[in-house]
Amino acid sequence: MAEVVLAAEVGRPLGSRAVRRLRREGKIPGVIYGHGTESVPIAVVARELRAVLNTEAGANQLLSLETGAGTYLTIAREMQRHPIAQTVTHVDFVIVRRDEVISADVPITLVGEALEVHHGDGLVEQQMFTLPIRALPGAIPTVIEADISELTIGGQVRVSDISLPEGVTTETDPETAIAIGQPPRVVTLEEEAAEVEGEEGAAAETAEPSGEAAEATGEEG
């Protein structure tokens, strides 16, 4: 994975008031740390950071932060978000080395078509959406594919069924289910009766004129 260069402004003022001013200027406060380096408060342009996080690699994208005084190879970690808007409000950038294995969570994508499940009116239910892995920073995959082509009703696709790229490992239990073939949902007589009753009630409400309409009709007569 090639790194993306991102300009980082050092020497940003600290304090809540200064942070609010930065955000109004379209910048996001952050800090660089790791490998014995003293924490460096920085600010990055919000638009540029969003563009980086929207790449296929997402939060696992290697970032080369250029501060003017030096360049740091990092990965964005511990991102704080606004509770409502969900926009990033602060980022910890952790320094990494190209020759050092690190941990990352990689999205799982289901590939293939579970024909036997679909022909049996079943449902493919995904149980895991990310897989914790360990790899060199440049070897972190953007996604992990899980093939569900052979999935059957009552069957599972497990972590052990995944083919990880070379140099990528996981400590997750191999028997952990990633996807399950669920049987068709059985509707009980009580549920069916309740559904019919609800439909009949809705039809009756639609058919009956409102009180105001009935009174208007009576007045006209």
C-alpha positions in Angstrom: 0.0 0.0 0.0 1.5 3.3 -1.1 1.2 6.2 1.4 -0.7 9.4 0.8 1.1 12.7 1.5 -0.9 15.0 3.9 0.2 18.4 5.0 0.2 18.9 8.8 0.4 22.2 10.5 2.5 22.1 13.7 2.5 24.5 16.6 -1.3 24.7 16.7 -2.7 26.6 19.8 -4.2 24.4 22.5 -7.4 24.8 24.5 -11.1 24.4 23.6 -11.5 28.0 22.3 -8.5 27.5 19.9 -9.8 24.1 18.8 -13.2 25.6 18.0 -11.5 28.3 15.9 -9.5 25.7 14.0 -12.7 23.8 13.1 -14.4 27.0 11.9 -11.4 27.4 9.6 -12.0 23.9 8.1 -9.2 22.2 10.0 -9.1 19.2 12.3 -6.8 19.1 15.4 -4.7 16.0 16.0 -1.6 14.7 17.5 1.4 12.6 16.2 3.0 10.2 18.6 4.7 6.8 18.9 8.1 5.0 18.8 9.4 7.2 21.6 8.6 10.5 19.7 7.3 13.3 21.9 3.7 14.1 21.1 3.4 16.7 18.4 0.1 18.7 18.3 -0.9 19.3 14.6 -3.8 20.4 12.5 -4.8 19.0 9.1 -7.3 20.3 6.5 -10.6 18.6 7.1 -11.4 18.3 3.4 -8.1 16.6 2.7 -8.5 14.2 5.6 -12.0 13.2 4.5 -10.6 12.4 1.0 -8.0 10.2 2.5 -10.4 8.3 4.7 -12.8 7.7 1.8 -10.2 5.7 -0.2 -10.5 1.9 -0.3 -8.0 1.6 2.5 -10.1 3.8 4.8 -8.6 4.2 8.3 -5.8 1.8 7.4 -4.4 4.2 4.8 -0.7 4.9 5.3 -0.2 8.7 5.7 3.0 10.6 5.2 2.5 13.7 7.3 4.7 16.6 6.2 5.2 19.1 8.9 7.8 21.3 7.3 10.3 20.3 10.1 10.0 16.6 9.2 8.0 13.8 7.8 6.2 11.1 9.8 4.8 7.8 8.4 1.6 7.3 10.3 -1.8 5.6 10.4 -4.9 7.5 11.7 -6.1 5.9 14.9 -8.5 6.9 17.8 -10.7 9.2 15.7 -13.2 11.2 17.7 -16.4 12.1 16.0 -19.2 14.6 16.6 -22.1 12.7 18.4 -24.7 13.9 15.9 -23.0 14.9 12.6 -20.4 12.1 13.0 -17.8 14.3 11.5 -14.2 13.7 12.7 -13.3 16.2 15.4 -9.9 15.0 16.5 -7.4 12.4 15.2 -4.5 10.5 16.8 -1.8 9.7 14.2 0.4 6.8 15.3 3.9 6.6 13.9 4.6 3.2 12.2 7.7 1.6 10.5 7.6 -0.2 7.2 9.5 -3.2 8.7 7.3 -3.5 11.8 4.2 -5.7 11.9 1.1 -3.8 13.3 -2.5 -4.6 14.0 -5.4 -3.4 12.0 -9.1 -4.2 11.5 -10.0 -4.9 7.9 -13.5 -4.9 6.4 -14.9 -8.3 5.3 -16.7 -8.5 2.0 -18.9 -11.5 1.0 -18.3 -12.6 -2.5 -20.1 -15.2 -4.7 -23.7 -16.3 -4.7 -25.2 -18.7 -2.1 -27.4 -20.5 -4.7 -28.4 -23.3 -2.4 -29.5 -20.9 0.3 -31.5 -18.8 -2.1 -33.1 -21.8 -3.8 -34.3 -22.9 -0.3 -35.8 -19.4 0.4 -33.1 -19.0 3.1 -31.1 -16.0 4.1 -27.4 -15.3 4.2 -26.7 -13.6 7.5 -23.3 -11.9 7.9 -21.9 -12.3 11.5 -18.5 -10.6 11.2 -17.9 -7.4 9.3 -14.3 -6.7 10.2 -11.3 -9.1 10.8 -8.5 -8.2 13.2 -5.2 -8.9 11.4 -1.5 -8.4 11.8 0.8 -7.4 8.9 3.4 -5.0 7.8 1.9 -1.5 7.1 2.4 -1.8 3.4 0.8 -5.3 3.3 -2.5 -4.4 5.0 -5.3 -5.4 2.5 -8.1 -3.0 1.8 -10.7 -5.8 2.2 -10.9 -9.5 3.2 -13.1 -11.6 0.9 -15.2 -14.4 2.2 -16.6 -16.7 -0.5 -20.2 -17.8 0.2 -20.7 -19.8 -3.0 -20.7 -23.2 -1.2 -22.9 -22.0 1.7 -25.9 -24.1 2.5 -28.9 -23.6 4.8 -27.6 -24.4 8.3 -24.0 -24.1 7.1 -21.4 -21.5 8.0 -18.4 -19.8 6.4 -15.8 -19.6 9.1 -12.6 -17.6 9.6 -10.7 -20.8 8.7 -12.3 -20.7 5.2 -10.7 -17.4 4.3 -7.5 -17.2 2.3 -5.4 -14.4 3.8 -2.9 -12.6 1.6 0.8 -13.5 2.0 2.2 -11.9 5.1 -1.2 -11.4 6.8 -2.2 -13.3 9.9 -5.1 -13.3 12.3 -5.4 -14.5 15.9 -9.2 -14.8 15.6 -10.6 -18.2 16.5 -10.7 -20.2 13.2 -14.1 -21.6 14.0 -15.7 -18.1 14.3 -18.6 -17.8 11.9 -18.4 -15.0 9.3 -21.7 -15.9 7.5 -24.5 -18.3 8.3 -27.1 -19.8 5.9 -30.4 -19.2 7.8 -33.5 -21.3 7.0 -36.7 -19.7 5.8 -38.7 -17.9 8.5 -41.7 -20.0 9.6 -44.8 -17.9 10.2 -47.0 -19.3 13.0 -50.8 -19.5 12.8 -51.0 -16.8 15.4 -48.7 -14.5 13.5 -50.6 -15.2 10.2 -54.0 -14.5 11.9 -52.6 -11.3 13.4 -51.4 -10.2 10.0 -54.7 -10.9 8.3 -56.6 -9.1 11.1 -54.3 -6.1 10.7 -54.9 -6.0 7.0 -58.7 -6.3 7.4 -58.6 -3.5 10.0 -56.7 -1.2 7.7 -59.0 -2.0 4.8 -62.1 -1.2 7.0 -60.6 2.1 8.1 -60.0 3.0 4.5 -63.5 2.0 3.5 -65.4 3.8 6.3 -66.0 7.5 5.9 -64.8 9.7 8.7 -67.3 11.2 11.1 -67.0 14.6 9.5 -67.6 13.1 6.0 -70.7 11.2 7.3 -72.2 14.3 8.9 -71.6 16.3 5.7 -73.4 13.6 3.8 -76.3 13.6 6.2 -76.6 17.4 5.9 -76.7 17.3 2.2 -79.5 14.7 2.3 
